Amino acid sequence: MTRLTRREFLRTSGRSAGLGLLAAAGVAGCAPALKGDFAPKTGRRVVVIGGGWGGATAAKYVRLGDPSIEVVLLEPNRRFVSCPFSNLVLSGVRSIDSLTFGYGGLRGHGVRILHASASAVEPDARRVRVGEGYLQYDRLIVSPGVEFQWEQVDGLAAARDRVLHAWKAGPQTVDLARQLEAMPDGGVFVLTVPPVAYRCPPGPYERACQVAFYLKTKKPRSKLLVLDANANVVSKAGLFRAAWKDYPNLEYRASNKVVKVDPSTREVTTELGDRVKYDVVNLIPPQRAGTIAVQADLVGTDKRWCEVNHLTYESAKQANVHVIGDSTIGLPVPKSGNIANAMGKICAVAVVHLLNGKEPPPMAPGNTCYSWVNDREAIAVVNAYKVEGGKVVQIEQKLTPGQSAEWAQNAVGWATGIWQDILG
Ligand SMILES: Cc1cc2nc3c(=O)[nH]c(=O)nc-3n(C[C@H](O)[C@H](O)[C@H](O)COP(=O)(O)OP(=O)(O)OC[C@H]3O[C@@H](n4cnc5c(N)ncnc54)[C@H](O)[C@@H]3O)c2cc1C
């Protein structure tokens, strides 16, 4: 533990000693011991758990909606790494640095950021535990993304450092790109797709395109084998299957759920009992809501995902606690960054209204999802929704007629704009 000098304390101090400590812990990275109520509330406060696509957006938009509300964001990572576009790191088309951003913009909006994990939620006392201390809130927004169900694949829990998922962009993305690069020409890369529901329905198939593109251009004697737990390609099926005609090195097997992995023999086993050898494996495990959402008893009877009110994103189980992003289910929307960002804004508007004693306006999210099929072309799907009878319902879905460089350029515009919207 590093002790704060008086000068550091004064420089980071907010309206109270507690907030000064909070700022110092977040800015300097030398988390002082957080004990008891380490940042006593002086006015209305929203605490946000998770500084990803949903949480960072919500934190910013609560401040924009009502700057008199204090917002504290809990996020262990010091840098935001975008999952969207991270499949391009595997093909060498993008660097991880080009997808990595700081949280300075949020601080500029007055969001207080503490780089720490929430360890528990106490809804009755309206507080979030952080280490040995706690933070009080008037409203809590929970956006912890997904957690992996390691136990669903035999051998995976013990091998999780070697059998990579790369499904949370960051070091694993870079490591998987290195494994691909180091694979001998003539090798077999196995990519496994988990059963629905999982984060980013088209993501595994975009990844398949990027790996197949890399192999075709750099290791032409190699093969990509996609083992899908689902009965068909889950999203943009026709467009992906058309794109795969360019990749004779890609073999797709539907209804091939992987239930076991053995890194010592470099082998995965499917539910059908087939044993498949690999040189490199990318095993995307089955998923559920982030652990804090499960611990806080926000998940439904499936023990995986959180049911919410479609207008306010308030939990169906806990009052004054809102859940957004991939951890939610029950709305007819995909687990996407675009949706998490939209939920962040809608939830922020609702929370600001509720804290000011007003009725939140009904607002529906929207979703545009691009997938890169090679180094310069993309495909896309657009989903439109409306609120009807207090529920979000889908109005229409439109797909691009095919793949094109123009859609890829639109994807770059989408990403640049939404990163700025979340963090700028
Ligand atoms: C390879 C890939 C490609 C993708 N491509 C696209 C795309 O093109 N378009 C698109 O729209 N979406 C895409 N997605 C999906 C998108 O990344 C997710 O839907 C989005 O990140 C969900 O946002 P979230 O806020 O729910 O979770 P996240 O963005 O994962 O944020 C969760 C945050 O919570 C933090 N956290 C967790 N537990 C705690 C705790 N106890 N205390 C404090 N903080 C905590 C985590 O550190 C994390 O930063 C892609 C995903 C992948 C994996």
The ligand as a Tripos MOL2 file, in Angstrom:
@<TRIPOS>MOLECULE
LIG
   53    58     1     0     0
SMALL
NO_CHARGES

@<TRIPOS>ATOM
      1 C1        -14.4560  -10.7310  -30.9540 C.3       1 LIG1
      2 C2        -15.6420   -9.8470  -30.6820 C.ar      1 LIG1
      3 C3        -16.1090   -8.9850  -31.6600 C.ar      1 LIG1
      4 C4        -17.1980   -8.1690  -31.4150 C.ar      1 LIG1
      5 N1        -17.6440   -7.3430  -32.4260 N.ar      1 LIG1
      6 C5        -18.7020   -6.5470  -32.1970 C.ar      1 LIG1
      7 C6        -19.1430   -5.6470  -33.2240 C.ar      1 LIG1
      8 O1        -18.5760   -5.5860  -34.3220 O.2       1 LIG1
      9 N2        -20.2010   -4.8390  -32.9470 N.ar      1 LIG1
     10 C7        -20.8370   -4.8650  -31.7390 C.ar      1 LIG1
     11 O2        -21.7830   -4.0970  -31.5550 O.2       1 LIG1
     12 N3        -20.4440   -5.7170  -30.7470 N.ar      1 LIG1
     13 C8        -19.4010   -6.5530  -30.9460 C.ar      1 LIG1
     14 N4        -18.9670   -7.3870  -29.9310 N.ar      1 LIG1
     15 C9        -19.7500   -7.4790  -28.6710 C.3       1 LIG1
     16 C10       -19.3900   -6.3910  -27.6570 C.3       1 LIG1
     17 O3        -18.0140   -6.3730  -27.3960 O.3       1 LIG1
     18 C11       -20.1440   -6.6440  -26.3510 C.3       1 LIG1
     19 O4        -21.4990   -6.8710  -26.6430 O.3       1 LIG1
     20 C12       -20.0010   -5.4600  -25.4080 C.3       1 LIG1
     21 O5        -18.6640   -5.3400  -24.9930 O.3       1 LIG1
     22 C13       -20.9350   -5.6090  -24.2020 C.3       1 LIG1
     23 O6        -20.7800   -4.5180  -23.3260 O.3       1 LIG1
     24 P1        -20.9100   -4.7390  -21.7420 P.3       1 LIG1
     25 O7        -20.8280   -3.3950  -21.1220 O.co2     1 LIG1
     26 O8        -22.0520   -5.6190  -21.4510 O.co2     1 LIG1
     27 O9        -19.6090   -5.6000  -21.3820 O.3       1 LIG1
     28 P2        -18.0730   -5.1920  -21.5240 P.3       1 LIG1
     29 O10       -17.8550   -4.2540  -22.6340 O.co2     1 LIG1
     30 O11       -17.3140   -6.4870  -21.5350 O.co2     1 LIG1
     31 O12       -17.7510   -4.4400  -20.1750 O.3       1 LIG1
     32 C14       -17.8140   -5.1100  -18.9430 C.3       1 LIG1
     33 C15       -16.8110   -4.4380  -18.0050 C.3       1 LIG1
     34 O13       -17.1490   -4.7630  -16.6660 O.3       1 LIG1
     35 C16       -15.9680   -4.9160  -15.9300 C.3       1 LIG1
     36 N5        -16.3020   -5.7100  -14.7460 N.ar      1 LIG1
     37 C17       -16.6960   -6.9980  -14.6720 C.ar      1 LIG1
     38 N6        -16.9290   -7.3580  -13.3890 N.ar      1 LIG1
     39 C18       -16.6980   -6.2500  -12.6320 C.ar      1 LIG1
     40 C19       -16.7500   -5.9910  -11.2360 C.ar      1 LIG1
     41 N7        -17.0860   -6.9510  -10.3440 N.pl3     1 LIG1
     42 N8        -16.4420   -4.7460  -10.7970 N.ar      1 LIG1
     43 C20       -16.0910   -3.7800  -11.6780 C.ar      1 LIG1
     44 N9        -16.0150   -3.9680  -13.0150 N.ar      1 LIG1
     45 C21       -16.3120   -5.2030  -13.4820 C.ar      1 LIG1
     46 C22       -15.0110   -5.5960  -16.9050 C.3       1 LIG1
     47 O14       -13.6590   -5.3780  -16.5310 O.3       1 LIG1
     48 C23       -15.3790   -4.9130  -18.2220 C.3       1 LIG1
     49 O15       -14.5510   -3.8210  -18.5040 O.3       1 LIG1
     50 C24       -17.8570   -8.2040  -30.1450 C.ar      1 LIG1
     51 C25       -17.3770   -9.0690  -29.1570 C.ar      1 LIG1
     52 C26       -16.2870   -9.8920  -29.4120 C.ar      1 LIG1
     53 C27       -15.7810  -10.7980  -28.3350 C.3       1 LIG1
@<TRIPOS>BOND
     1     1     2 1
     2     2     3 ar
     3     2    52 ar
     4     3     4 ar
     5     4     5 ar
     6     4    50 ar
     7     5     6 ar
     8     6     7 ar
     9     6    13 1
    10     7     8 2
    11     7     9 ar
    12     9    10 ar
    13    10    11 2
    14    10    12 ar
    15    12    13 ar
    16    13    14 ar
    17    14    15 1
    18    14    50 ar
    19    15    16 1
    20    16    17 1
    21    16    18 1
    22    18    19 1
    23    18    20 1
    24    20    21 1
    25    20    22 1
    26    22    23 1
    27    23    24 1
    28    24    25 2
    29    24    26 1
    30    24    27 1
    31    27    28 1
    32    28    29 2
    33    28    30 1
    34    28    31 1
    35    31    32 1
    36    32    33 1
    37    33    34 1
    38    33    48 1
    39    34    35 1
    40    35    36 1
    41    35    46 1
    42    36    37 ar
    43    36    45 ar
    44    37    38 ar
    45    38    39 ar
    46    39    40 ar
    47    39    45 ar
    48    40    41 1
    49    40    42 ar
    50    42    43 ar
    51    43    44 ar
    52    44    45 ar
    53    46    47 1
    54    46    48 1
    55    48    49 1
    56    50    51 ar
    57    51    52 ar
    58    52    53 1
@<TRIPOS>SUBSTRUCTURE
     1 LIG1         1 GROUP 0 **** ****
